[in-house]
Amino acid sequence: MTENVMIRDWMNEREAAKYLGCSPDTLNRERCQKRLCIPYFRFGRHIRYRRRELDAWLEKTRVN
């Protein structure tokens, strides 16, 4: 895996919210209240999400 692919795999809150179709405030609130259960990583004060984990969460919440 090249370094560029690894960088694009990680998203900050703003990018993850856009990817999920919600606002960063909504994503932050849901994470803090532990309602969404989307896996995330904390690096100091920074929150990061992995694209593949967002995809897995979206697939898990899909309604047929």
N, C-alpha and C positions, 0 to 999 in steps of 0.2 A: 504494500500500500504506500503510495507516495505521500509526501507531506501535505500537498494541496488537498488530497482526498480526505485526509484526517482532519484538516482544518474545517472543511465544509461539512463534516459530519457533526461538528459541535455548533450549537446555536446559543446565543444569549437570549434573555427573556423577550426582548423586542422581536427578534427573528422568529423565535418559537411561537410567540403569540400570532404573528402574521401567518406563519405556516399553518397554525391550527384554526385561523379565522376568528380570533378573539382579540381583545385589547390586552396590552401588557398588564394593566391594572387588574383585569379579570384573572389572568393567569397567576399573578402574584397573590391575589386574595384567595383564590381556590387552593393554591399551594400552601399558603400559611394556615388555612383552615383545614388542610388535609382532606379535601373533598375530591380532588381529581385523581389522585394516586398516580400521577405521571412521574416516572423515575427522573430524578435530576441529581446534579452534582453541585456541591458548593466548594468553590476555590476561594477561600478567604471570604470576602463580601460578595463575590461574583457567583451567580447561578448560571449553570450551563446545562443544556439538554442535548442528548444525542438524537440525531434525525431518525435512526432506526428504532429507537425506543418510542419516539412520537408516532412513527408509523405503526408500530405494534399496538400502542394504546388506541389509535384511531381504528385499527382493524378490530380490536377487542370490543369497542363500543359501537360497532356497526349494527344497524338494525336491518334485518332482512325484510 
